[in-house]
Amino acid sequence: MLDFTTILGNVRAKAPLVHNITNYVTVNDCANILLACGGSPIMSDDEGDVEDITSICGGLNINIGTLNKNTIPSMFLAGKRANALSHPVLLDPVGAGASKLRSDTAARLVDELRLAVIRGNISEIKALAQGSSGTHGVDADEADRLNAANLDSVIAFARAFARRTNAVVAITGATDLITDGARVCTVTNGHPMMSRITGTGCMLSAMTTAFVTANPACCFEAVCTAVIAMGLCGELAHARLGAQDGNASYRNYIIDAVYHLTARQLEDGARYEMR
């Protein structure tokens, strides 16, 4: 069983400072979700700045959603500095498999950095783990989606990838799968409307970095808790929607739900299975 009280309590008590080199489309949402969960954000992606910023933070979130020739070197500089300081590094390989630049950059980050967590949709993780994918833009391809028929094979390749990278691998979607190479957690929290908001995955990566930074002795459990928390908050936010509310209100309600989330809510609402 996951110890939600300790994991969530550590995030709120320690207020981990997280350095984000992240998606320009969702940078504000990532900052706000970090504040809501109890963390603190810094956004910095200039080569001349990132090593100093990473040095004063506790964790690093690298998201390649809007990578370019200026930010790619910054990702490696920050990542290597974080490694030298033993700070956890999370990689969100947005769109890996959709273009050569994204795929090559993500592969290099996996090869050259020591990653604590790799979080993406199933197509992105397949692109990294197997070198090919049906990535549809930055979204998972329908043919890749996790289901009862392919669950065992997805678990097998996720475990193998986690062992190869020594990272906790989190594959998120309608059903989430988290593994450290041995243990596996499947999560069914969430709501379909979450796919109608740009950046729920980016927000989850930022929040997961905070959870891992605040709980260094139990990285796997921290990732599982963050994934469950985001999914549950998607459910709580949807229940709050009124007749005139749409996806913009829903995004804000998710952030509100994270802000007010309690360990008791997690205990009562979590739907997960350890394998």
N, C-alpha and C positions, 0 to 999 in steps of 0.2 A: 504493500500500500504506500502511496505517496504521502509524505508529511507536508500537507499544504500549509499548515500553520507556521512551521519553521521556514519553509522556502519563501512564502510570501512575506512573512515577518522580517526575514533578513533583507529583502529588497527595500522594504519601507524603512527599516532601521538604519541601513548602511547608505541609502541614497546613492547608489553607484553612478559615477560619472562615466559616460559612454561617449567615445569618439566615433562619429559617423562620417564615413565617406559614402554618400548614399545618393539615391535617385533624385534628381532635381524635381521630378513630378510630384514626389511625395515627401520631400524633406520636412515640410512644416508638420505634416501628420506624424512623421517619425519623432520629431521633437516633442509633440504634444502627448503621444502615447507613452513616451519615456517619463515625462512629468506626471502623467496620470497614474502610472504603475508604482511610482515612488523613486524613480531614477532621475538622472539629470543629463541633458544632452549637450554636446558640443559638435558643431558641424564645421569641418575644415577639410579642404581638398587641394590646397596649394602645396607644391613641392617644398617650398621654403618654410612651411608652417606645420606640416603634419607630424614630423618627428617630435617637435616640442609639445604639440597638443596631445599626442598619444602618451607621452611621458607623464603627463599630469592626470591622465584618465586611468580608469581601472580596467576597461575593456574596449575593444575595437570592433565595429560593425562595418564590413565592406560589402557594398551593394553595387553591382555592375550595371544597373538599369539604364544609366545614361553615361556610360564610360566614354572617354575621349582621349586623345593623345596627351592631354595635359594631366588628366586624373589617373591614368593607368600607372605612370611612375610613382605617383603619390601613394597608391594602394600598396605597392611593394615596399616603399620607404616606411610607411606607417606599420605595415605588417611585420617587417623585420625588426623594427624598434619595439613593437609590442612583444614579439617573441623573445627579444633580449631581456625584457623586463618581466617575462612570464605572465603577461596579461592575456586573457582569453581573446581569441580572434574568431569572429563568425563571418562566414562567406555566404552571401545570397547571390547565386549565379543567375541573375535575371536574364532570361532569353538565351541562355546557353543552348546551342544547337540551332539557333535561328540565323546566326551569321558567323563567318570565320573569325572575325575580331572578338566577338563575345566568347565563342568556344575556346579559342586559343588563349585568351586572357584568363578565363576561368581555370583552364587546365594548368596554366603556369602558376596561378595563385595556389592551387592545390599542391603542385609539385614543390614550390619554393618556400611556402610558408607552413608553419605548424598551426593547424586550425583546430580549434576546440569544437566548433559546430559548423556543419554545412547544411543550410536550410533552403529548400526550393520545392517547386512542384515536381511531379514525377517525370515529366519530359526533360526538365533541366537536369535532374539528378541522373537520369539515364544517359544524357549527353556527356556528363562528366564520367560516369562509371563505365559506360560501354562505348563511348566515342560516337554514338549516333542517337538520334532522337527524332520524334515527330513534332517538335516544338512548333506551336502555332503563334508566331509573334512572341509575346512574353507569357502566353497562357499555355496550359497543358493541352496536348492533343487528346481528343476524345478517345482515340484508340489506346492511349497509354493509361487511362484512368484506372485506379485501383478498384478491384471488385473481387467477389468471392472466387471467381475462376482463376484469377492471376495472383491472388494474395500470397500463396506459398512461393512462387517464383520471384515476386517483388521482395519479399522478406529475404530470400536467399541472396539476391544481388545487392540489396541494401546492407545486409550484414557483411558481405564480402568487401564492399566499398568502405564501410566503416572501419573494418580491420586494416584495410590497405592504407587508409589515411590517418588512422588513430584519432578519428573525430567522431562525435555524435552526429549521425545523419538523420535529419528530419525531413520527411517527404510529406508535404501538406496538400490537402485537397478536401473533397467531400468526406473521405476517411483519411486520417493522418496516421503516419507510421514513423516511429522514432526508434533508433537502435544505436547501441554502442559497439556493435559487432557480436555481442553475446545476447544481452537482454533486448527484448522487443516490446514496444508499447503501441497498441493501436487505439485511436481516439475517434469517436463519432460525434463529438460536440460540434456545433456550428449551425449556420443557416444558409440556404442557397442564395439569399440576397447579398451575402458578403461578396459574391462574385460581381456584383453590380457597382462596387466601389473600387476605384483605382487605389491600390496601395495597402490593402489589408495584409498582404504578404510582407510588404516592406515594413509595415508597422510591427508585425509579429517578429521579424528579424531584429529590429531595434529593441523590442521588449525582451526577447529571448537573451540578447546580449547582456541586458541589465540583470536578468535572473541568474545567468551563469556567473557573472562577475560577483554578485552578492552571495553566491553559494558555490565556492570553488571546490569544495570537497565532494560535491554530488552533482556533477555536470549533467549526467543523464536525467536524473530526477528533476533538475531545474528546467531542462528543455521540455520534458513531458508536461510539467506544471504550466509553463508559459503557453504551450500549444493548447492545452485544455482551457486555460484562462481566456485566451483569445476566442476560442470557439464558443465557450459559455457566454462570454460578453456579447458575442454576435446574437445569441439567442435572447438574452436579456434585453438588448437594444431593440430587437425586432418586436418583442412583446410590448414595448413602449410606443411604437409608432401609431400615430393618429391617422385619420382619414386623409388629411392633406399633407402628410409627411412623405418625403421621397428619399432618394439615396443620399442626398446631402445631409438631411436630418439624421439618417441612419448612421452615417459616419460619425457625427458628433455624439450620438447616443452610445455608440461603441466606446468612444473615448470616455464618456461619462461613466459607463458601466465598469470600465477598467479602474477608474478613479475610486469608485465606491466598492469595488470587489472585496469580499471578505473570505477568509479561509472556510467559514461555515458554508457560504454559497458554493465554493468549490467542492467541498465534501458532499453537499446535497445534490449538486448538479453535474458533477463529472461523470462522463461515460467513457471508460477506458478499460482495456484489458491488457494484462502483462502476459507475455508468452515466453 
